Amino acid sequence: MKKVINIKIPDNLSDKDELIAIGKKLTQKHLSGGGDNKSVKRLGGGVDVKEITTTIVIERVSAEKPIELLKCNVCGCEYQSDMAKYYHHNYGGKRQRRSVCSDNCVQFMIENFGVRVQKTARKLPHPIDYFRRQDIRVP
């Protein structure tokens, strides 16, 4: 049988830091176990070789999130996902957060859609309380 050990480390490390990170991950793999099976849990000083062939796969992972370009639902322009502004609405029975490109688009939504759209979720009326108000009667 062939055993495969997958290790993920950050991609911006120097050679020395990579060796330290790989050593830490291997130590964690060596000491960890589910605890259900006593023979799998590996605590102690001795190392018994159970697998003759072991493959260690080292994957370098970027810590930075990729930047996405989104299309604004209000004005139609493109904007970066990390620069989004948000408004909240309760259409459909639950509170939802929607992203738009700028504060002008948020203000446009608040002005045109009344009490069902607000800048923060706390200012929204609860959907059930919205229909129980005295000025609105459902036949």
CYANA upper distance limits for C-alpha pairs under 8 A (distance plus 0.5 A):
  1 MET  CA     51 GLU  CA      7.38
  1 MET  CA     52 ILE  CA      8.19
  1 MET  CA     53 THR  CA      7.76
  2 LYS  CA     51 GLU  CA      7.36
  2 LYS  CA     52 ILE  CA      7.95
  2 LYS  CA     53 THR  CA      5.79
  2 LYS  CA     54 THR  CA      6.38
  2 LYS  CA     55 THR  CA      7.89
  3 LYS  CA     51 GLU  CA      7.09
  3 LYS  CA     53 THR  CA      6.96
  3 LYS  CA     54 THR  CA      5.22
  3 LYS  CA     55 THR  CA      6.64
  4 VAL  CA     54 THR  CA      6.33
  4 VAL  CA     55 THR  CA      5.21
  4 VAL  CA     56 ILE  CA      6.38
  4 VAL  CA     57 VAL  CA      7.68
  5 ILE  CA     54 THR  CA      7.93
  5 ILE  CA     55 THR  CA      6.64
  5 ILE  CA     56 ILE  CA      5.25
  5 ILE  CA     57 VAL  CA      6.53
  6 ASN  CA     56 ILE  CA      6.57
  6 ASN  CA     57 VAL  CA      5.32
  6 ASN  CA     58 ILE  CA      6.64
  6 ASN  CA     59 GLU  CA      7.95
  7 ILE  CA     22 ILE  CA      7.77
  7 ILE  CA     25 LYS  CA      7.26
  7 ILE  CA     56 ILE  CA      7.87
  7 ILE  CA     57 VAL  CA      6.56
  7 ILE  CA     58 ILE  CA      5.34
  7 ILE  CA     59 GLU  CA      6.57
  8 LYS  CA     58 ILE  CA      6.41
  8 LYS  CA     59 GLU  CA      5.25
  8 LYS  CA     60 ARG  CA      6.32
  8 LYS  CA     61 VAL  CA      6.94
  9 ILE  CA     18 GLU  CA      7.99
  9 ILE  CA     21 ALA  CA      7.34
  9 ILE  CA     22 ILE  CA      7.96
  9 ILE  CA     58 ILE  CA      7.82
  9 ILE  CA     59 GLU  CA      6.82
  9 ILE  CA     60 ARG  CA      5.57
  9 ILE  CA     61 VAL  CA      6.50
 10 PRO  CA     60 ARG  CA      5.89
 10 PRO  CA     61 VAL  CA      5.51
 10 PRO  CA     62 SER  CA      6.39
 10 PRO  CA     63 ALA  CA      7.04
 11 ASP  CA     60 ARG  CA      5.23
 11 ASP  CA     61 VAL  CA      5.93
 11 ASP  CA     62 SER  CA      6.03
 11 ASP  CA     63 ALA  CA      8.22
 12 ASN  CA     62 SER  CA      8.20
 13 LEU  CA     17 ASP  CA      6.14
 13 LEU  CA     18 GLU  CA      6.28
 14 SER  CA     18 GLU  CA      6.56
 15 ASP  CA     19 LEU  CA      6.89
 16 LYS  CA     20 ILE  CA      6.91
 17 ASP  CA     21 ALA  CA      6.62
 18 GLU  CA     22 ILE  CA      6.57
 19 LEU  CA     23 GLY  CA      6.57
 20 ILE  CA     24 LYS  CA      6.71
 21 ALA  CA     25 LYS  CA      6.76
 22 ILE  CA     26 LEU  CA      6.63
 23 GLY  CA     27 THR  CA      6.65
 24 LYS  CA     28 GLN  CA      6.74
 25 LYS  CA     29 LYS  CA      6.70
 26 LEU  CA     30 HIS  CA      6.57
 27 THR  CA     31 LEU  CA      6.69
 28 GLN  CA     32 SER  CA      6.31
 29 LYS  CA     33 GLY  CA      8.37
 30 HIS  CA     42 ARG  CA      6.79
 31 LEU  CA     41 LYS  CA      7.52
 31 LEU  CA     42 ARG  CA      5.61
 31 LEU  CA     43 LEU  CA      6.12
 32 SER  CA     41 LYS  CA      6.86
 32 SER  CA     42 ARG  CA      7.12
 33 GLY  CA     40 VAL  CA      6.60
 33 GLY  CA     41 LYS  CA      5.09
 33 GLY  CA     42 ARG  CA      7.38
 34 GLY  CA     40 VAL  CA      7.97
 34 GLY  CA     41 LYS  CA      7.21
 35 GLY  CA     40 VAL  CA      7.90
 35 GLY  CA     41 LYS  CA      6.26
 37 ASN  CA     41 LYS  CA      7.22
 67 ILE  CA     80 GLN  CA      7.00
 67 ILE  CA     81 SER  CA      6.87
 67 ILE  CA     82 ASP  CA      7.61
 68 GLU  CA     80 GLN  CA      6.27
 68 GLU  CA     81 SER  CA      5.89
 69 LEU  CA     78 GLU  CA      6.65
 69 LEU  CA     79 TYR  CA      5.94
 69 LEU  CA     80 GLN  CA      5.21
 69 LEU  CA     81 SER  CA      6.49
 70 LEU  CA     78 GLU  CA      5.97
 70 LEU  CA     79 TYR  CA      5.97
 70 LEU  CA     80 GLN  CA      6.72
 70 LEU  CA     81 SER  CA      6.71
 71 LYS  CA     76 GLY  CA      6.32
 71 LYS  CA     77 CYS  CA      6.18
 71 LYS  CA     78 GLU  CA      5.01
 71 LYS  CA     79 TYR  CA      6.95
 72 CYS  CA     76 GLY  CA      5.27
 72 CYS  CA     77 CYS  CA      5.97
 72 CYS  CA     78 GLU  CA      6.64
 72 CYS  CA     79 TYR  CA      7.68
 72 CYS  CA     99 SER  CA      8.15
 72 CYS  CA    100 VAL  CA      5.66
 72 CYS  CA    101 CYS  CA      6.22
 73 ASN  CA    100 VAL  CA      7.11
 74 VAL  CA    100 VAL  CA      7.57
 74 VAL  CA    105 CYS  CA      6.78
 74 VAL  CA    109 MET  CA      8.48
 75 CYS  CA    105 CYS  CA      7.75
 77 CYS  CA    101 CYS  CA      8.06
 78 GLU  CA    101 CYS  CA      8.02
 79 TYR  CA     83 MET  CA      7.60
 79 TYR  CA     84 ALA  CA      7.82
 79 TYR  CA    101 CYS  CA      6.30
 80 GLN  CA     84 ALA  CA      7.34
 83 MET  CA    101 CYS  CA      7.80
 84 ALA  CA     99 SER  CA      6.28
 84 ALA  CA    100 VAL  CA      6.24
 84 ALA  CA    101 CYS  CA      5.82
 84 ALA  CA    102 SER  CA      7.39
 85 LYS  CA     99 SER  CA      6.07
 85 LYS  CA    100 VAL  CA      5.91
 85 LYS  CA    101 CYS  CA      6.50
 85 LYS  CA    102 SER  CA      6.21
 85 LYS  CA    103 ASP  CA      6.92
 85 LYS  CA    106 VAL  CA      7.76
 86 TYR  CA     97 ARG  CA      6.96
 86 TYR  CA     98 ARG  CA      6.03
 86 TYR  CA     99 SER  CA      4.98
 86 TYR  CA    100 VAL  CA      6.63
 86 TYR  CA    106 VAL  CA      7.42
 86 TYR  CA    119 LYS  CA      7.49
 87 TYR  CA     97 ARG  CA      6.34
 87 TYR  CA     98 ARG  CA      6.04
 87 TYR  CA     99 SER  CA      7.07
 87 TYR  CA    100 VAL  CA      8.37
 87 TYR  CA    106 VAL  CA      6.54
 87 TYR  CA    117 VAL  CA      7.54
 87 TYR  CA    118 GLN  CA      6.48
 87 TYR  CA    119 LYS  CA      5.13
 87 TYR  CA    120 THR  CA      7.06
 88 HIS  CA     95 ARG  CA      7.16
 88 HIS  CA     96 GLN  CA      6.03
 88 HIS  CA     97 ARG  CA      5.02
 88 HIS  CA     98 ARG  CA      6.62
 88 HIS  CA    117 VAL  CA      6.22
 88 HIS  CA    118 GLN  CA      5.92
 88 HIS  CA    119 LYS  CA      6.41
 88 HIS  CA    120 THR  CA      6.57
 88 HIS  CA    121 ALA  CA      6.13
 88 HIS  CA    124 LEU  CA      8.26
 89 HIS  CA     95 ARG  CA      6.11
 89 HIS  CA     96 GLN  CA      6.03
 89 HIS  CA     97 ARG  CA      7.21
 89 HIS  CA     98 ARG  CA      8.33
 89 HIS  CA    116 ARG  CA      6.09
 89 HIS  CA    117 VAL  CA      4.93
 89 HIS  CA    118 GLN  CA      6.93
 89 HIS  CA    121 ALA  CA      8.09
 89 HIS  CA    124 LEU  CA      7.74
 90 ASN  CA     94 LYS  CA      5.62
 90 ASN  CA     95 ARG  CA      4.82
 90 ASN  CA     96 GLN  CA      6.69
 90 ASN  CA    116 ARG  CA      6.41
 90 ASN  CA    117 VAL  CA      7.56
 90 ASN  CA    124 LEU  CA      7.82
 90 ASN  CA    126 HIS  CA      8.22
 90 ASN  CA    127 PRO  CA      7.17
 91 TYR  CA     95 ARG  CA      7.78
 91 TYR  CA    116 ARG  CA      7.58
 93 GLY  CA    127 PRO  CA      6.32
 94 LYS  CA    127 PRO  CA      7.50
 95 ARG  CA    121 ALA  CA      7.55
100 VAL  CA    105 CYS  CA      6.96
100 VAL  CA    106 VAL  CA      7.39
101 CYS  CA    105 CYS  CA      7.33
102 SER  CA    106 VAL  CA      7.16
103 ASP  CA    107 GLN  CA      6.63
104 ASN  CA    108 PHE  CA      6.61
105 CYS  CA    109 MET  CA      6.79
106 VAL  CA    110 ILE  CA      6.83
106 VAL  CA    119 LYS  CA      7.74
107 GLN  CA    111 GLU  CA      6.60
108 PHE  CA    112 ASN  CA      6.63
109 MET  CA    113 PHE  CA      6.38
109 MET  CA    117 VAL  CA      7.36
110 ILE  CA    114 GLY  CA      6.51
110 ILE  CA    115 VAL  CA      8.25
110 ILE  CA    117 VAL  CA      5.94
110 ILE  CA    118 GLN  CA      6.31
110 ILE  CA    119 LYS  CA      7.90
113 PHE  CA    117 VAL  CA      6.50
115 VAL  CA    124 LEU  CA      7.44
115 VAL  CA    125 PRO  CA      8.04
116 ARG  CA    124 LEU  CA      7.02
116 ARG  CA    125 PRO  CA      7.85
117 VAL  CA    124 LEU  CA      7.47
118 GLN  CA    123 LYS  CA      6.83
118 GLN  CA    124 LEU  CA      6.60
119 LYS  CA    123 LYS  CA      8.16
120 THR  CA    124 LEU  CA      7.82
125 PRO  CA    129 ASP  CA      7.21
125 PRO  CA    130 TYR  CA      6.64
126 HIS  CA    130 TYR  CA      6.60
127 PRO  CA    131 PHE  CA      7.38
128 ILE  CA    132 ARG  CA      7.08
129 ASP  CA    133 ARG  CA      6.89
131 PHE  CA    136 ILE  CA      7.06
131 PHE  CA    137 ARG  CA      8.04
131 PHE  CA    138 VAL  CA      8.07
132 ARG  CA    136 ILE  CA      7.77
132 ARG  CA    137 ARG  CA      8.28
133 ARG  CA    137 ARG  CA      8.25
